[in-house]
Amino acid sequence: MTDFVYQGEDFDQKVRKQVEFYFSDSNLQTDKFLWKIYESNDGWVELKTILTFGRMRQYRPEEKVIEALKQSDKLVLSSNNESIRRKDPLKDFNEIKNTRKRNTLHIEGFPKELTQDTLESWINEHIIPQLPKEKEVNSVRMIKSRAKKEFFGVVDLEFKTQEDCEFVLNNVELSYPKGIVTKEEAADLEKKDLLKKMTLLTFQEMKESGKRFGVNEVTKRRNSFNENKGNKKFKKGGKQNKGKKDNKKEEEGDEKLEKVEENKESTETTTEPEKSAAEPVQETSEKPTEEPVTSAEPAKEE
């Protein structure tokens, strides 16, 4: 447990925002660890489990946390104050999933040395104030490698409304560290100074179709082989057998290359929800021994 104990005057507000995020529509069903507990206990989660999550370790003592959570209008504590759950039932998973995709911007080009707190502070200062509808966002998820947890400079930013998402997507440009800039201002900046953005839905569709990352070598070789296969005529005897052996080698080579590609993808594209901004930016839940994955608590205003 960290030695740091948060002493700010907004202690109660930060505690409520963080725990409310854990149980939010945006986070709960995507957080495998928390969701498993939630499902198996009729929505109840022990408070001592919540207090082991990365962003909650700074909030002590437990009695003070309990008093803060009693004031939440989204959560309810058990009679003995040992467990907590949502007040309202969870929405349909597919509905939440589709809404999240529509309201999320996939943004590339951030400095890879950014921390969650720095990113959230930037969003709270440069993005949130200019949103036309809601002055907060649901979550800020930093995309990191699965093995070393290295930030790729890619962020999935989920807005409260589709209107806010479309405003940032279509009406303005983003630049780090400037923030939101008009189309006219963007014309005076170099292309490398602008962040690339698209909806998460568009990004996933492009990725699935191969347009986002291009056609991999396995696909190229397989297509080439299938084309040539239809044109080649093997004679009876040795040449035909030779053709079969060559085909077998080709397939074995494809299988090995495919495994390499799969391993590469598994270490390069992991979406780890990190914090949310605007209102408190909080972090997603995690097993006590793991690094936090998502968040949504006010960036030091992640």
Residue pairs with C-beta under 8 A, 6 or more apart in sequence:
1 57
2 57
2 58
4 58
5 58
5 59
5 60
6 14
6 58
6 59
8 14
11 59
11 64
11 68
12 67
12 68
12 71
13 68
13 280
14 59
14 280
14 297
14 298
15 56
15 59
15 65
15 68
15 69
16 68
16 69
16 71
16 72
16 75
17 279
17 280
17 282
17 296
17 297
17 298
18 55
18 56
18 59
18 280
18 282
18 283
18 296
18 297
19 50
19 56
19 69
19 72
19 75
19 84
19 282
20 72
20 74
20 75
20 282
21 27
21 139
21 276
21 280
21 282
21 283
21 284
21 295
21 296
21 297
22 28
22 31
22 34
22 50
22 53
22 282
22 284
22 285
23 38
23 74
23 75
23 84
23 85
23 86
24 138
24 296
25 90
25 91
25 96
26 96
26 100
26 138
26 139
26 158
26 276
26 296
27 34
27 139
27 273
27 282
27 284
27 285
27 294
27 296
28 34
28 35
28 38
28 86
28 90
29 35
29 90
29 93
29 96
29 97
30 273
30 284
30 294
31 273
31 284
31 285
31 293
31 294
33 285
33 286
33 287
33 290
34 45
34 284
34 285
37 45
37 46
37 49
38 44
38 45
38 85
41 83
42 85
43 85
43 86
44 78
44 83
44 84
44 85
45 83
45 84
45 85
46 82
46 83
47 62
47 65
47 66
47 69
47 77
47 81
47 82
47 83
47 84
48 62
48 82
49 288
50 56
50 84
50 285
51 57
51 59
51 62
51 65
52 288
53 283
53 285
53 286
53 288
53 292
54 283
54 286
54 291
54 292
55 275
55 282
55 283
55 292
55 295
55 297
56 65
59 65
66 77
66 81
69 75
69 77
69 84
70 77
73 87
74 86
74 87
74 88
75 84
75 85
75 86
75 87
76 84
76 85
76 86
76 87
77 83
77 84
78 84
90 96
100 138
100 158
100 200
101 199
101 200
101 201
101 204
102 162
102 165
102 199
102 201
103 138
103 158
103 159
103 160
103 161
103 162
103 164
103 165
104 156
104 157
104 158
104 159
104 165
104 199
104 200
104 201
105 156
105 157
105 159
105 165
105 168
105 169
105 197
105 198
105 199
105 200
106 154
106 155
106 156
106 197
106 198
106 199
106 200
106 202
106 203
107 154
107 155
107 156
107 157
107 174
107 195
107 196
107 197
108 153
108 154
108 195
108 196
108 197
109 153
109 176
109 194
109 195
109 196
110 119
110 151
110 153
110 154
110 155
110 176
110 195
111 153
111 176
112 150
112 151
112 152
112 153
113 151
114 142
114 151
114 153
116 140
116 142
116 274
116 275
116 281
116 283
116 295
116 302
117 275
117 299
117 300
117 302
119 140
119 142
119 155
119 274
119 275
119 277
119 299
119 302
120 140
120 275
120 276
120 277
120 281
120 295
120 297
120 298
120 299
120 300
120 301
120 302
121 299
121 300
121 301
122 176
122 177
122 179
122 299
123 137
123 140
123 157
123 277
123 278
123 281
123 299
123 302
124 277
124 278
124 281
124 298
124 299
124 300
124 301
125 179
125 301
126 177
126 178
126 179
126 180
127 137
127 157
127 168
127 174
127 179
127 180
127 277
128 135
128 136
128 137
128 277
128 278
129 135
130 172
130 179
130 180
131 159
131 164
131 167
131 168
132 163
132 164
132 167
133 160
133 161
133 163
133 164
133 167
134 159
134 160
134 161
134 164
134 278
135 278
136 160
136 277
136 278
136 279
137 157
137 158
137 159
137 160
137 164
137 276
137 277
137 278
137 296
138 158
138 159
138 160
138 276
138 296
139 156
139 157
139 158
139 273
139 274
139 275
139 276
139 282
139 284
139 294
139 295
139 296
140 155
140 156
140 157
140 158
140 274
140 275
140 276
140 277
140 281
140 295
140 296
140 299
140 302
141 155
141 156
141 157
141 158
141 271
141 272
141 273
141 274
141 294
142 151
142 154
142 155
142 272
142 274
143 151
143 152
143 154
143 155
143 156
143 269
143 270
143 271
143 272
144 150
144 151
144 152
144 270
144 272
145 152
145 267
145 268
145 270
146 266
146 267
146 270
147 267
149 272
149 291
152 268
156 200
156 271
156 273
157 277
158 276
159 165
159 168
165 199
168 174
168 180
168 197
169 197
169 198
169 199
171 183
172 180
172 181
172 182
172 183
173 180
173 181
173 182
173 183
173 185
173 186
173 189
173 194
173 195
174 180
174 181
174 194
174 195
174 197
175 181
175 186
175 189
175 193
175 194
175 195
176 195
181 189
186 194
198 206
203 212
206 212
207 213
210 216
210 219
216 261
217 257
217 261
218 254
218 257
218 258
218 261
221 250
221 253
221 254
221 257
222 254
225 247
225 250
229 247
232 243
234 240
234 243
272 284
272 291
272 293
272 294
273 283
273 284
273 293
273 294
273 295
274 283
274 284
274 292
274 293
274 294
274 295
274 302
275 281
275 282
275 283
275 294
275 295
275 296
275 297
275 299
275 302
276 282
276 294
276 295
276 296
276 297
276 302
277 296
277 298
277 299
277 301
277 302
278 298
278 299
278 301
279 296
279 298
280 296
280 297
280 298
280 301
280 302
281 295
281 296
281 297
281 298
281 299
281 301
281 302
282 294
282 295
282 296
282 297
282 302
283 292
283 293
283 294
283 295
283 296
283 297
283 302
284 292
284 293
284 294
284 295
285 292
285 293
285 294
286 292
286 293
295 302
296 302
